[in-house]
Amino acid sequence: MAAVLLASAPAAAARAADPPAAGYRACSVLRTIAWHGWAAGGDGRYHPVTVRKPYAFSVVFPVVRFPAPVH
């Protein structure tokens, strides 16, 4: 399913619109990257530190709508 969504990229107009153009949906993700390192302290020794950096990205994808079943 992911390959199909990636293979059928939406039009540039749909990506630029806010909210997305009709027939498209946007999905946003907010994450935080954390890594450990060392920093020199005022006492001349190194101390372990954790660095955190938040990031966000959005993906616009086409919405396929099927007609309602007729009974």
Secondary structure, DSSP 8 states (H G I E B T S, - for coil): -HHHHHHS---HHHHHSSS--TTEEEEEEEEEEEEEEEEE-TTS-EEEEEEEEEEEEEEEEE---------
